[in-house]
Amino acid sequence: MSDPRPKIILQAHATRSKVALAVLLHSKDRGARDLKKPFGALIAGAVLAVVILVGFYVAGRLGAMSH
C-alpha cells in the first residue's frame, strides 16, 4: 500500500493556495485576519434590525390610532 501522507500534504497546499488566491482576488485592502472580523456587518445588521423594529412599532401605533 502506498503512503497517503504526500497526497494529504499536496491537498492541504492546494487548499491553502486556493484560499490565498480567493482572498487576494475578492478583498480590497483586507487580509485574511480582517475577513474573520465581521464587526462592520454586525453593526450594520443591528442598525437594520432597530430600524425595522421602529417601523413595526410606528405602524402598530398608527393602526391603533385609526380604530
DSSP file (Angstrom, degrees, kcal/mol; ACC not computed):
  #  RESIDUE AA STRUCTURE BP1 BP2  ACC     N-H-->O    O-->H-N    N-H-->O    O-->H-N    TCO  KAPPA ALPHA  PHI   PSI    X-CA   Y-CA   Z-CA
    1    1 A M              0   0    0      0, 0.0     2,-0.2     0, 0.0     0, 0.0   0.000 360.0 360.0 360.0 147.9    0.0    0.0    0.0
    2    2 A S        -     0   0    0      1,-0.1     0, 0.0     2,-0.0     0, 0.0  -0.480 360.0-103.1 -86.7 159.2    1.2    3.5   -0.7
    3    3 A D        -     0   0    0     -2,-0.2     4,-0.4     1,-0.1    -1,-0.1  -0.696  24.6-157.3 -81.4 123.1    1.8    6.1    2.0
    4    4 A P  S  > S+     0   0    0      0, 0.0     4,-2.1     0, 0.0     5,-0.2   0.588  73.3  88.9 -79.1  -8.6   -1.1    8.6    2.0
    5    5 A R  H  > S+     0   0    0      1,-0.2     4,-2.4     2,-0.2     5,-0.2   0.904  83.7  50.8 -60.9 -44.9    0.9   11.4    3.6
    6    6 A P  H  > S+     0   0    0      0, 0.0     4,-2.2     0, 0.0    -1,-0.2   0.895 111.1  50.0 -60.4 -37.4    2.3   13.0    0.4
    7    7 A K  H  > S+     0   0    0     -4,-0.4     4,-2.3     2,-0.2    -2,-0.2   0.913 110.9  48.9 -65.7 -41.9   -1.3   13.2   -1.1
    8    8 A I  H  X S+     0   0    0     -4,-2.1     4,-2.4     2,-0.2    -1,-0.2   0.897 110.7  50.8 -64.7 -40.3   -2.6   14.8    2.1
    9    9 A I  H  X S+     0   0    0     -4,-2.4     4,-2.2     1,-0.2    -1,-0.2   0.914 110.8  48.5 -63.9 -42.7    0.2   17.4    2.1
   10   10 A L  H  X S+     0   0    0     -4,-2.2     4,-2.3    -5,-0.2    -2,-0.2   0.886 111.5  49.9 -65.3 -38.8   -0.5   18.2   -1.6
   11   11 A Q  H  X S+     0   0    0     -4,-2.3     4,-2.3     2,-0.2    -2,-0.2   0.902 110.6  49.6 -66.2 -40.8   -4.2   18.6   -0.9
   12   12 A A  H  X S+     0   0    0     -4,-2.4     4,-2.5     2,-0.2    -2,-0.2   0.903 111.4  49.1 -64.7 -40.6   -3.5   20.9    2.1
   13   13 A H  H  X S+     0   0    0     -4,-2.2     4,-2.5     2,-0.2    -2,-0.2   0.916 110.7  50.1 -64.5 -42.7   -1.2   23.0    0.0
   14   14 A A  H  X S+     0   0    0     -4,-2.3     4,-2.3     2,-0.2    -2,-0.2   0.900 111.1  49.5 -62.8 -40.4   -3.8   23.3   -2.8
   15   15 A T  H  X S+     0   0    0     -4,-2.3     4,-2.3     2,-0.2    -2,-0.2   0.931 111.7  47.6 -64.5 -46.1   -6.4   24.3   -0.3
   16   16 A R  H  X S+     0   0    0     -4,-2.5     4,-2.5     1,-0.2    -2,-0.2   0.896 111.7  51.5 -62.0 -39.2   -4.2   27.0    1.2
   17   17 A S  H  X S+     0   0    0     -4,-2.5     4,-2.3     2,-0.2    -1,-0.2   0.907 110.1  48.5 -64.6 -41.6   -3.3   28.2   -2.3
   18   18 A K  H  X S+     0   0    0     -4,-2.3     4,-2.3     2,-0.2    -2,-0.2   0.895 112.2  48.7 -66.3 -39.6   -7.0   28.5   -3.3
   19   19 A V  H  X S+     0   0    0     -4,-2.3     4,-2.4     2,-0.2    -2,-0.2   0.921 111.8  49.1 -65.4 -43.6   -7.9   30.4   -0.1
   20   20 A A  H  X S+     0   0    0     -4,-2.5     4,-2.3     1,-0.2    -2,-0.2   0.902 112.1  48.6 -63.1 -40.7   -5.0   32.8   -0.6
   21   21 A L  H  X S+     0   0    0     -4,-2.3     4,-2.6     2,-0.2     5,-0.2   0.904 110.6  50.9 -66.4 -40.8   -6.0   33.4   -4.2
   22   22 A A  H  X S+     0   0    0     -4,-2.3     4,-2.6     2,-0.2    -2,-0.2   0.909 111.4  47.8 -63.3 -42.0   -9.6   34.0   -3.2
   23   23 A V  H  X S+     0   0    0     -4,-2.4     4,-1.2     1,-0.2    -1,-0.2   0.911 113.3  48.7 -64.3 -41.9   -8.6   36.5   -0.5
   24   24 A L  H  < S+     0   0    0     -4,-2.3    -2,-0.2    -5,-0.2    -1,-0.2   0.900 118.3  38.9 -64.7 -41.5   -6.3   38.2   -3.0
   25   25 A L  H  < S+     0   0    0     -4,-2.6    -2,-0.2     1,-0.2    -1,-0.2   0.840 122.5  37.6 -80.1 -34.0   -8.9   38.4   -5.7
   26   26 A H  H  < S+     0   0    0     -4,-2.6     2,-0.3    -5,-0.2    -2,-0.2   0.441 102.9  70.5-106.8   0.2  -12.0   39.2   -3.6
   27   27 A S     <  -     0   0    0     -4,-1.2     5,-0.0     1,-0.2     4,-0.0  -0.844  61.7-150.8-114.3 156.8  -10.8   41.6   -0.9
   28   28 A K  S    S-     0   0    0     -2,-0.3    -1,-0.2     3,-0.1    -2,-0.0   0.886  80.8 -22.9 -87.8 -87.2   -9.8   45.1   -1.3
   29   29 A D  S    S+     0   0    0      2,-0.1     2,-0.4     0, 0.0    -2,-0.0   0.097 109.6 108.5-112.8  21.3   -7.2   46.1    1.3
   30   30 A R        -     0   0    0     -7,-0.1     2,-0.1    -6,-0.0    -3,-0.1  -0.773  54.8-146.2-105.2 144.5   -8.1   43.5    3.8
   31   31 A G     >  -     0   0    0     -2,-0.4     4,-1.5     1,-0.0    -3,-0.1  -0.318  38.3 -89.2 -94.9-176.9   -6.1   40.5    4.8
   32   32 A A  H  > S+     0   0    0      1,-0.2     4,-0.6     2,-0.2    -1,-0.0   0.858 126.6  52.6 -64.5 -35.9   -7.3   37.0    5.9
   33   33 A R  H >4 S+     0   0    0      1,-0.2     3,-0.7     2,-0.2    -1,-0.2   0.872 106.4  53.4 -69.0 -35.2   -7.4   38.0    9.5
   34   34 A D  H >4 S+     0   0    0      1,-0.2     3,-1.5     2,-0.2    -1,-0.2   0.830 100.7  61.0 -67.9 -30.3   -9.5   41.0    8.7
   35   35 A L  H 3< S+     0   0    0     -4,-1.5    -1,-0.2     1,-0.3    -2,-0.2   0.741  98.3  58.2 -68.0 -21.3  -12.0   38.8    6.9
   36   36 A K  T << S+     0   0    0     -3,-0.7    -1,-0.3    -4,-0.6    -2,-0.2   0.425  91.3  77.8 -87.0   1.4  -12.6   36.9   10.2
   37   37 A K    <   +     0   0    0     -3,-1.5     3,-0.5    -4,-0.1     2,-0.4  -0.818  55.0 174.9-112.6  90.6  -13.7   40.1   11.9
   38   38 A P     >  +     0   0    0      0, 0.0     4,-2.4     0, 0.0     5,-0.2  -0.056  35.2 125.9 -89.2  36.8  -17.3   40.8   10.8
   39   39 A F  H  > S+     0   0    0     -2,-0.4     4,-2.6     1,-0.2     5,-0.2   0.876  70.8  53.5 -65.5 -36.5  -17.9   43.8   13.1
   40   40 A G  H  > S+     0   0    0     -3,-0.5     4,-2.3     1,-0.2    -1,-0.2   0.938 112.8  42.9 -62.1 -46.5  -18.9   46.1   10.3
   41   41 A A  H  > S+     0   0    0      2,-0.2     4,-2.4     1,-0.2    -1,-0.2   0.862 112.9  54.4 -67.4 -35.3  -21.6   43.7    9.0
   42   42 A L  H  X S+     0   0    0     -4,-2.4     4,-2.1     2,-0.2    -2,-0.2   0.922 110.7  44.8 -64.4 -44.2  -22.6   43.0   12.6
   43   43 A I  H  X S+     0   0    0     -4,-2.6     4,-2.5     2,-0.2    -2,-0.2   0.913 113.1  50.8 -66.4 -43.1  -23.2   46.7   13.3
   44   44 A A  H  X S+     0   0    0     -4,-2.3     4,-2.3    -5,-0.2    -2,-0.2   0.900 111.0  49.3 -61.8 -40.6  -25.0   47.2   10.0
   45   45 A G  H  X S+     0   0    0     -4,-2.4     4,-2.3     2,-0.2    -1,-0.2   0.892 110.5  50.0 -65.1 -40.0  -27.3   44.3   10.8
   46   46 A A  H  X S+     0   0    0     -4,-2.1     4,-2.2     2,-0.2    -2,-0.2   0.909 111.3  48.5 -65.4 -41.9  -28.0   45.6   14.3
   47   47 A V  H  X S+     0   0    0     -4,-2.5     4,-2.4     1,-0.2    -2,-0.2   0.917 111.8  49.7 -63.8 -43.0  -28.9   49.1   12.9
   48   48 A L  H  X S+     0   0    0     -4,-2.3     4,-2.3     1,-0.2    -2,-0.2   0.899 109.5  51.4 -63.4 -40.0  -31.1   47.5   10.2
   49   49 A A  H  X S+     0   0    0     -4,-2.3     4,-2.5     2,-0.2    -1,-0.2   0.903 110.0  49.3 -63.4 -41.3  -32.9   45.4   12.9
   50   50 A V  H  X S+     0   0    0     -4,-2.2     4,-2.5     2,-0.2     5,-0.2   0.910 110.2  50.9 -64.7 -41.8  -33.5   48.5   15.0
   51   51 A V  H  X S+     0   0    0     -4,-2.4     4,-2.1     2,-0.2    -2,-0.2   0.913 111.5  47.8 -62.4 -42.1  -34.9   50.4   12.0
   52   52 A I  H  X S+     0   0    0     -4,-2.3     4,-2.3     2,-0.2    -2,-0.2   0.919 111.9  49.4 -65.2 -43.3  -37.3   47.5   11.2
   53   53 A L  H  X S+     0   0    0     -4,-2.5     4,-2.3     1,-0.2    -2,-0.2   0.904 110.9  49.3 -63.2 -41.1  -38.4   47.3   14.8
   54   54 A V  H  X S+     0   0    0     -4,-2.5     4,-2.7     2,-0.2    -1,-0.2   0.896 109.6  53.1 -64.0 -39.2  -39.1   51.0   15.0
   55   55 A G  H  X S+     0   0    0     -4,-2.1     4,-2.5    -5,-0.2    -2,-0.2   0.918 109.9  47.0 -61.9 -43.8  -41.0   50.7   11.7
   56   56 A F  H  X S+     0   0    0     -4,-2.3     4,-2.4     2,-0.2    -2,-0.2   0.893 112.4  50.8 -64.0 -39.3  -43.2   48.0   13.2
   57   57 A Y  H  X S+     0   0    0     -4,-2.3     4,-2.4     2,-0.2    -2,-0.2   0.936 112.4  45.3 -63.2 -47.1  -43.8   50.0   16.3
   58   58 A V  H  X S+     0   0    0     -4,-2.7     4,-2.5     1,-0.2     5,-0.2   0.911 112.9  50.8 -65.0 -41.7  -44.8   53.1   14.4
   59   59 A A  H  X S+     0   0    0     -4,-2.5     4,-2.3    -5,-0.2    -1,-0.2   0.895 110.9  49.6 -63.6 -39.0  -47.1   51.1   12.1
   60   60 A G  H  X S+     0   0    0     -4,-2.4     4,-2.1     2,-0.2    -2,-0.2   0.904 111.1  48.4 -65.3 -41.5  -48.7   49.5   15.1
   61   61 A R  H  X S+     0   0    0     -4,-2.4     4,-1.8     2,-0.2    -2,-0.2   0.905 112.4  48.4 -65.5 -40.9  -49.3   52.8   16.8
   62   62 A L  H  X S+     0   0    0     -4,-2.5     4,-1.2     1,-0.2    -2,-0.2   0.885 111.7  50.2 -67.0 -37.7  -50.8   54.3   13.7
   63   63 A G  H  X S+     0   0    0     -4,-2.3     4,-0.5     1,-0.2    -2,-0.2   0.874 110.1  50.2 -66.5 -36.4  -53.0   51.2   13.2
   64   64 A A  H >< S+     0   0    0     -4,-2.1     3,-0.6     1,-0.2    -1,-0.2   0.833 107.8  54.1 -70.2 -32.7  -54.2   51.5   16.8
   65   65 A M  H 3< S+     0   0    0     -4,-1.8    -1,-0.2     1,-0.2    -2,-0.2   0.793 102.0  57.9 -71.9 -27.8  -55.0   55.2   16.4
   66   66 A S  H 3<        0   0    0     -4,-1.2    -1,-0.2     1,-0.2    -2,-0.2   0.658 360.0 360.0 -79.9 -14.6  -57.2   54.6   13.4
   67   67 A H    <<        0   0    0     -3,-0.6    -1,-0.2    -4,-0.5    -2,-0.2   0.448 360.0 360.0 -91.7 360.0  -59.6   52.3   15.3
